Amino acid sequence: MKKIGFIGAGNMATAIVNGLLTNKAARAEDVCVFDPDESKMELMRAKGVGTAGSGAELTAASDIIVLAVKPQSYDEVLGQISASADMSKIFVTIAAGISIEYVRKGLGVECPMVRVMPNTPLLLGKGATALCRSENITDEDFDEVYKMFALSGDAVVLPESQMNSVIAVNGSSPAYIYLFAKAMTEYAVSVGIDGQTALKLICKTFEGSAEMLRSSGDTPDELIKKVCSKGGTTIEAMNVLEAKGVSEAIKEAMAACTRRAEELGR
């Protein structure tokens, strides 16, 4: 069993570790973490997971190293662990905009790598993750990394040329959904409906709508038409959304997300 190390013990690392342990895909003694925040390390120890005294120590002791830190911290972290990196180690980057080339340059090693874009529903085992692989990682090693994320949701493989664009599709997109839910809840409260009651209905509607998209065989346009009766209430709502340019605003927001990802990885 390969030793898996996590530099950074925040929400995303916690979600991946939980998936590995819950699904018995790794033993706690084969997992190690390092984070400068001692309180996060203590939470990991409570799961039976090992901890390291530094990123360099963790890298030296691990076969797979997951870089679970913010994009702005990568230069510092890569500098700290570069002396412990070599071609025998597999590095996994899960930060927005951080490319395989960026990590290799920081490490000074053309190590096998996987670039990953997960999202926060991974915490609930409902993640949507995109992955791409370097040219020199074996199928066996890539499959092991792939399963780390597939255990906690759905995972797809893309070419790296699409990894910045996909951030807007699955990485940042939960926030769009939450904004829509917030606006719907605020309207419900404004007309006298209890907020928690409204949110319960909204959440179930999102769940059911997602399942319709997944299982009905209909396109989004076809499903919209099935809800919009001529002269009815839904078509009136859709007319307002169209007049306000909601679809174009979403596309513009997604394009801005991609531009920022490209800036972070420059």
C-alpha positions in Angstrom: 0.0 0.0 0.0 1.4 3.4 -1.0 1.8 6.0 1.7 -0.4 9.0 1.1 0.6 12.4 2.4 -1.4 15.6 2.6 0.2 19.1 2.8 -2.7 21.1 4.2 -5.4 19.7 6.4 -8.3 21.9 5.5 -11.8 21.0 4.3 -10.7 19.4 1.0 -8.0 17.3 2.6 -10.4 16.2 5.3 -13.0 15.2 2.7 -10.4 13.1 0.8 -9.1 11.4 4.0 -12.6 10.7 5.2 -13.4 9.0 1.9 -10.3 6.9 2.0 -10.9 5.7 5.6 -14.7 5.3 5.3 -14.4 3.2 2.2 -11.4 1.3 3.6 -9.4 2.3 0.6 -6.5 3.1 2.9 -5.5 2.4 6.4 -5.1 5.3 8.8 -1.5 4.3 9.4 -0.8 4.7 5.7 -2.0 8.3 5.7 -0.1 11.3 7.0 -0.8 15.1 7.1 1.1 18.3 7.7 -0.5 21.6 8.4 1.0 24.6 10.3 -2.3 24.9 12.2 -1.9 22.5 15.1 -5.6 22.3 15.7 -6.2 20.8 12.3 -3.4 18.3 12.9 -5.1 17.3 16.2 -8.4 16.6 14.3 -6.5 14.3 12.0 -4.8 12.5 14.8 -8.2 11.8 16.3 -9.0 9.8 13.1 -5.8 7.8 13.7 -4.0 9.5 10.9 -0.3 10.2 11.3 1.2 13.7 11.3 4.5 15.1 10.2 6.6 18.0 11.6 7.1 19.7 8.2 6.1 19.5 4.6 9.6 18.3 3.7 9.4 15.5 6.3 6.0 14.4 5.0 7.2 14.4 1.4 10.2 12.3 2.2 8.0 9.7 4.0 5.1 9.6 1.4 4.7 8.0 -2.1 1.7 10.2 -3.1 1.7 13.8 -1.9 -1.5 15.8 -2.2 -0.9 19.5 -2.2 -4.0 20.8 -0.5 -3.1 24.4 0.0 -4.3 27.6 -1.5 -2.9 28.7 -4.9 -1.2 31.7 -3.3 0.8 29.4 -1.0 2.2 27.1 -3.7 5.5 28.9 -4.3 6.4 28.8 -0.6 5.3 25.2 -0.1 7.1 23.9 -3.3 10.3 25.6 -2.1 10.1 23.9 1.2 9.6 20.4 -0.1 11.7 20.5 -3.3 14.7 18.9 -1.7 12.6 15.8 -0.7 11.0 15.4 -4.2 12.2 12.9 -6.7 10.9 10.8 -9.6 9.7 8.1 -7.3 7.0 10.3 -5.8 3.6 11.2 -7.3 2.3 14.7 -6.7 -1.3 15.7 -6.8 -2.4 19.4 -7.1 -5.9 20.3 -6.2 -5.7 24.1 -6.3 -7.4 26.3 -8.9 -5.2 27.3 -11.8 -2.1 25.4 -10.6 -0.8 23.4 -13.6 1.4 20.3 -13.8 4.2 22.5 -15.3 3.9 25.0 -12.4 4.4 22.3 -9.8 7.3 20.6 -11.6 9.1 24.0 -12.1 8.7 24.7 -8.3 10.0 21.3 -7.4 12.8 21.1 -10.0 11.7 17.6 -10.8 9.7 16.2 -13.8 7.7 14.0 -11.3 4.6 12.0 -12.2 1.6 14.1 -11.4 -2.2 14.4 -11.4 -3.9 17.7 -11.5 -7.4 17.7 -9.9 -10.3 20.1 -9.6 -12.7 18.9 -6.9 -15.5 20.8 -5.3 -16.8 21.2 -1.7 -19.7 18.7 -1.9 -16.8 16.1 -1.7 -17.2 16.7 2.1 -20.6 14.9 1.9 -19.5 12.2 -0.5 -21.3 14.1 -3.3 -18.3 15.6 -5.0 -17.8 16.3 -8.7 -14.2 16.1 -9.6 -12.2 16.6 -12.8 -8.7 15.1 -13.2 -5.9 15.1 -15.7 -2.7 13.1 -15.7 0.9 13.8 -16.6 2.5 11.9 -19.5 4.8 9.8 -17.2 2.4 8.5 -14.6 1.6 4.8 -14.8 -2.0 3.6 -15.3 -1.9 1.9 -11.9 -0.7 5.0 -10.1 -3.2 7.2 -11.8 -6.0 4.8 -11.0 -5.1 5.0 -7.3 -5.3 8.8 -7.3 -8.5 8.7 -9.4 -10.2 6.4 -6.8 -9.3 8.8 -4.0 -11.8 11.2 -5.5 -14.3 8.8 -7.1 -14.9 7.3 -3.7 -16.6 10.6 -2.7 -18.7 11.4 -5.7 -18.3 11.4 -9.5 -15.0 11.9 -11.3 -14.1 12.5 -14.9 -10.8 12.7 -16.8 -10.0 15.7 -19.0 -7.0 17.0 -20.9 -5.1 19.6 -19.0 -6.0 22.2 -21.7 -9.5 22.1 -20.2 -8.6 22.2 -16.5 -8.9 26.0 -16.0 -12.2 26.1 -17.8 -13.7 23.3 -15.8 -13.2 25.2 -12.6 -16.2 27.3 -13.6 -18.2 24.2 -14.3 -17.7 22.2 -11.1 -15.2 23.9 -8.8 -16.8 27.3 -8.3 -20.3 26.5 -9.4 -21.7 25.4 -6.0 -21.5 29.1 -5.1 -23.8 29.9 -8.1 -26.4 27.4 -6.7 -26.2 28.9 -3.2 -26.8 32.4 -4.6 -29.9 31.2 -6.4 -31.1 29.4 -3.3 -30.4 32.6 -1.2 -32.5 34.8 -3.6 -35.4 32.2 -3.6 -35.4 32.0 0.1 -35.4 35.8 0.5 -38.4 36.1 -1.8 -40.2 33.4 0.1 -39.6 35.2 3.4 -40.8 38.5 1.8 -44.2 37.0 1.1 -44.5 35.5 4.6 -43.2 31.9 4.1 -40.9 30.7 6.9 -37.3 30.7 5.7 -36.5 27.2 6.9 -39.6 25.8 5.3 -38.8 27.5 2.0 -35.2 26.2 2.1 -36.4 22.7 2.7 -38.6 22.9 -0.4 -35.8 24.6 -2.5 -33.2 22.0 -1.6 -35.5 19.1 -2.5 -36.4 20.9 -5.7 -32.7 21.2 -6.6 -32.2 17.5 -5.8 -35.1 16.4 -8.0 -34.2 18.7 -10.8 -30.6 17.3 -10.8 -32.0 13.8 -11.0 -34.3 14.8 -13.9 -31.2 16.2 -15.7 -29.3 13.0 -15.0 -32.0 10.4 -15.7 -34.8 11.7 -17.9 -32.9 11.7 -21.2 -34.1 15.2 -21.9 -31.9 18.2 -22.6 -32.1 21.3 -20.3 -34.1 23.1 -23.0 -36.6 20.2 -23.2 -37.0 20.1 -19.4 -37.6 23.8 -19.3 -40.3 23.5 -22.0 -42.0 20.7 -19.9 -42.3 23.1 -16.9 -43.3 26.2 -18.9 -47.0 25.8 -19.9 -48.1 28.4 -22.4 -49.7 31.4 -20.6 -48.8 29.9 -17.2 -46.8 31.1 -14.2 -43.4 29.6 -15.0 -43.2 31.2 -18.5 -43.7 34.6 -16.8 -40.8 33.9 -14.5 -38.6 32.7 -17.4 -39.5 35.8 -19.4 -38.2 38.0 -16.6 -35.0 36.0 -16.2 -34.4 36.3 -20.0 -35.1 40.0 -20.0 -32.6 40.4 -17.1 -30.0 38.5 -19.1 -29.5 35.9 -16.4 -28.1 33.2 -18.8 -25.6 35.7 -20.3 -24.6 36.8 -16.8 -23.8 33.3 -15.8 -21.7 32.7 -18.8 -19.8 35.9 -18.2 -19.2 34.9 -14.6 -17.9 31.6 -15.7 -15.5 33.3 -18.2 -14.3 35.5 -15.4 -13.6 32.5 -13.2 -11.5 30.9 -16.0 -9.5 34.1 -16.5 -8.7 34.2 -12.8 -7.6 30.6 -12.9 -5.2 31.5 -15.7 -3.8 34.4 -13.7 -3.2 32.2 -10.6 -1.2 29.8 -12.6 0.9 32.3 -14.7 
